[in-house]
Amino acid sequence: MPVEVSDVPEAKRYEARVEGESKVAGIADYIRTAELVAFVHTEVEAEYEGRGVGSALVRKALDEARAANLRVLATCPFFAGWISRHPEYQDLLYQSRSSVSD
């Protein structure tokens, strides 16, 4: 089942559609700055769960973040869990560079 994922910047989300269908199968909401993209919510329609839609959303979003040289803040549990299982994407994760001094 091929899944097509596209960025919809005006809606601040990625949308996934199963090939040949017009219905949105899943979405990944984000907040983007010049340096960072925070993925805040992912949702896959019930009839598409377990069919790779969520993974396709995450992979496309992370590949585009890498291409744009953006750090990733995975506040969405689905994104965080997916990244933890795919170490090749862990280098994208945002690391706070601030330090506390006495």
Backbone as CSV, one residue per row, in Angstrom:
resi,resn,N_x,N_y,N_z,CA_x,CA_y,CA_z,C_x,C_y,C_z
1,MET,0.837,-1.174,0.000,0.000,0.000,0.000,0.885,1.240,0.000
2,PRO,1.124,1.837,-1.149,1.941,3.049,-1.197,1.247,4.224,-0.501
3,VAL,2.040,4.951,0.298,1.536,6.108,1.023,2.248,7.343,0.489
4,GLU,1.470,8.358,0.135,2.022,9.620,-0.346,1.928,10.639,0.781
5,VAL,3.051,11.269,1.114,3.090,12.245,2.193,3.511,13.585,1.621
6,SER,2.796,14.634,2.012,3.159,15.976,1.551,3.072,16.967,2.703
7,ASP,3.944,17.976,2.642,3.929,19.062,3.601,2.848,20.048,3.167
8,VAL,2.036,20.484,4.102,1.008,21.490,3.841,1.304,22.651,4.788
9,PRO,2.251,23.535,4.390,2.715,24.582,5.306,1.609,25.507,5.816
10,GLU,0.628,25.805,4.987,-0.444,26.699,5.430,-1.276,26.093,6.557
11,ALA,-1.294,24.775,6.658,-1.995,24.078,7.743,-1.031,23.661,8.856
12,LYS,0.265,23.884,8.636,1.319,23.499,9.590,1.243,22.016,9.930
13,ARG,1.192,21.209,8.864,1.154,19.769,9.078,1.560,19.023,7.814
14,TYR,1.945,17.783,8.024,2.149,16.844,6.930,0.867,16.028,6.817
15,GLU,0.506,15.695,5.588,-0.669,14.872,5.350,-0.263,13.627,4.570
16,ALA,-0.849,12.505,4.953,-0.598,11.239,4.261,-1.887,10.776,3.598
17,ARG,-1.721,10.316,2.374,-2.846,9.734,1.635,-2.382,8.401,1.060
18,VAL,-3.280,7.445,1.085,-2.999,6.162,0.457,-3.176,6.375,-1.038
19,GLU,-2.232,5.840,-1.790,-2.249,6.040,-3.241,-3.618,5.707,-3.832
20,GLY,-4.111,6.628,-4.651,-5.374,6.421,-5.325,-6.593,6.888,-4.542
21,GLU,-6.395,7.338,-3.303,-7.514,7.807,-2.487,-7.332,9.294,-2.198
22,SER,-8.430,10.040,-2.146,-8.343,11.471,-1.864,-8.427,11.780,-0.370
23,LYS,-8.959,10.849,0.407,-9.122,11.041,1.849,-7.756,11.097,2.546
24,VAL,-7.618,12.018,3.510,-6.403,12.086,4.314,-6.401,10.909,5.274
25,ALA,-5.337,10.108,5.213,-5.226,8.913,6.051,-4.566,9.224,7.390
26,GLY,-3.734,10.275,7.425,-3.045,10.634,8.655,-2.429,12.016,8.548
27,ILE,-2.171,12.602,9.714,-1.566,13.938,9.759,-0.486,13.988,10.844
28,ALA,0.464,14.897,10.654,1.478,15.183,11.666,1.580,16.696,11.773
29,ASP,1.094,17.245,12.883,1.126,18.692,13.118,2.501,19.112,13.606
30,TYR,2.925,20.308,13.199,4.229,20.803,13.617,4.211,22.302,13.852
31,ILE,5.240,22.758,14.570,5.547,24.174,14.751,6.971,24.342,14.255
32,ARG,7.191,25.256,13.319,8.514,25.410,12.705,9.065,26.812,12.948
33,THR,10.357,26.858,13.282,11.091,28.116,13.355,12.224,28.021,12.341
34,ALA,13.076,29.023,12.310,14.197,29.011,11.366,15.199,27.904,11.676
35,GLU,15.257,27.450,12.927,16.259,26.465,13.333,15.688,25.128,13.783
36,LEU,14.395,25.089,14.046,13.814,23.951,14.746,12.425,23.634,14.200
37,VAL,12.095,22.352,14.192,10.718,21.942,13.920,10.289,21.027,15.068
38,ALA,9.162,21.397,15.683,8.605,20.607,16.783,7.392,19.848,16.261
39,PHE,7.434,18.539,16.397,6.298,17.714,15.991,5.442,17.488,17.231
40,VAL,4.216,18.011,17.183,3.397,18.089,18.386,2.229,17.108,18.421
41,HIS,1.814,16.600,17.271,0.662,15.686,17.266,0.656,14.885,15.967
42,THR,0.430,13.601,16.100,0.284,12.728,14.939,-0.997,11.933,15.120
43,GLU,-1.739,11.799,14.036,-2.988,11.048,14.097,-3.182,10.289,12.793
44,VAL,-3.527,9.019,12.917,-3.818,8.180,11.758,-5.260,7.705,11.897
45,GLU,-6.020,7.831,10.821,-7.413,7.377,10.837,-7.459,5.877,11.151
46,ALA,-8.472,5.482,11.899,-8.574,4.104,12.404,-8.430,3.050,11.310
47,GLU,-9.025,3.279,10.152,-8.973,2.254,9.103,-7.593,2.095,8.475
48,TYR,-6.678,3.032,8.785,-5.319,2.960,8.237,-4.276,2.579,9.279
49,GLU,-4.676,2.418,10.526,-3.729,2.063,11.577,-3.081,0.719,11.273
50,GLY,-1.778,0.626,11.582,-1.044,-0.608,11.373,-0.680,-0.888,9.926
51,ARG,-0.832,0.115,9.062,-0.562,-0.090,7.632,0.590,0.782,7.133
52,GLY,1.379,1.343,8.062,2.570,2.088,7.667,2.368,3.573,7.416
53,VAL,1.153,4.072,7.653,0.877,5.480,7.405,1.661,6.365,8.370
54,GLY,1.633,6.035,9.651,2.362,6.821,10.649,3.858,6.832,10.382
55,SER,4.406,5.690,10.058,5.838,5.610,9.755,6.195,6.434,8.525
56,ALA,5.340,6.400,7.520,5.587,7.197,6.313,5.570,8.683,6.633
57,LEU,4.645,9.116,7.493,4.588,10.516,7.912,5.876,10.934,8.608
58,VAL,6.300,10.135,9.573,7.501,10.472,10.348,8.727,10.492,9.455
59,ARG,8.909,9.476,8.648,10.100,9.390,7.797,10.199,10.586,6.846
60,LYS,9.101,10.929,6.189,9.101,12.061,5.255,9.395,13.369,5.993
61,ALA,8.740,13.581,7.134,8.948,14.801,7.908,10.392,14.918,8.378
62,LEU,10.964,13.825,8.848,12.347,13.861,9.329,13.342,14.014,8.186
63,ASP,13.078,13.376,7.066,13.962,13.535,5.905,13.962,14.990,5.431
64,GLU,12.797,15.627,5.453,12.735,17.031,5.046,13.381,17.948,6.079
65,ALA,13.263,17.615,7.361,13.947,18.395,8.400,15.461,18.305,8.201
66,ARG,15.946,17.114,7.910,17.386,16.931,7.667,17.835,17.749,6.463
67,ALA,17.066,17.694,5.386,17.417,18.425,4.165,17.438,19.942,4.404
68,ALA,16.580,20.421,5.314,16.511,21.854,5.621,17.454,22.239,6.763
69,ASN,18.230,21.278,7.254,19.183,21.512,8.344,18.488,22.012,9.615
70,LEU,17.322,21.414,9.919,16.563,21.777,11.107,16.772,20.742,12.203
71,ARG,16.802,21.189,13.434,16.781,20.294,14.586,15.333,19.894,14.820
72,VAL,15.129,18.765,15.477,13.789,18.217,15.693,13.510,18.108,17.188
73,LEU,12.351,18.618,17.581,11.853,18.454,18.935,10.614,17.566,18.831
74,ALA,10.723,16.359,19.339,9.643,15.369,19.200,8.800,15.356,20.463
75,THR,7.876,16.310,20.575,6.984,16.329,21.736,5.842,15.339,21.563
76,CYS,5.560,14.960,20.344,4.537,13.946,20.057,5.093,12.567,20.439
77,PRO,4.384,11.814,21.262,4.869,10.492,21.669,5.119,9.541,20.495
78,PHE,4.320,9.636,19.442,4.529,8.754,18.293,5.864,9.061,17.632
79,PHE,6.167,10.344,17.403,7.445,10.734,16.815,8.603,10.313,17.717
80,ALA,8.488,10.585,19.004,9.560,10.246,19.948,9.835,8.749,19.950
81,GLY,8.781,7.947,19.988,8.946,6.495,19.986,9.550,5.987,18.694
82,TRP,9.110,6.546,17.565,9.628,6.123,16.270,11.116,6.442,16.157
83,ILE,11.500,7.630,16.572,12.908,8.017,16.511,13.742,7.130,17.429
84,SER,13.228,6.773,18.590,13.992,5.915,19.508,14.251,4.538,18.899
85,ARG,13.388,4.093,17.974,13.572,2.799,17.311,14.374,2.904,16.011
86,HIS,14.707,4.115,15.595,15.442,4.341,14.350,16.642,5.248,14.620
87,PRO,17.735,4.661,15.102,18.892,5.460,15.527,19.480,6.338,14.428
88,GLU,19.218,6.015,13.170,19.762,6.829,12.078,19.143,8.227,12.039
89,TYR,18.095,8.458,12.829,17.453,9.782,12.886,17.722,10.511,14.201
90,GLN,18.365,9.862,15.151,18.559,10.468,16.462,19.473,11.691,16.442
91,ASP,20.310,11.813,15.425,21.181,12.986,15.335,20.402,14.268,15.058
92,LEU,19.150,14.146,14.637,18.320,15.319,14.366,17.737,15.936,15.632
93,LEU,17.712,15.177,16.716,17.036,15.635,17.921,17.678,16.886,18.501
94,TYR,16.829,17.801,18.890,17.253,19.055,19.502,17.892,18.771,20.853
95,GLN,19.027,19.382,21.086,19.705,19.301,22.378,19.848,20.724,22.903
96,SER,19.371,20.969,24.088,19.503,22.290,24.678,20.983,22.608,24.861
97,ARG,21.386,23.771,24.414,22.783,24.169,24.522,23.021,25.119,25.680
98,SER,21.969,25.431,26.406,22.136,26.335,27.545,22.701,25.556,28.730
99,SER,23.405,26.263,29.563,23.950,25.626,30.752,23.627,26.510,31.944
100,VAL,23.522,25.858,33.076,23.234,26.571,34.311,24.528,26.758,35.064
101,SER,24.811,27.983,35.439,26.028,28.223,36.212,25.668,28.736,37.586
102,ASP,26.522,28.460,38.532,26.274,28.882,39.934,26.575,30.324,40.133
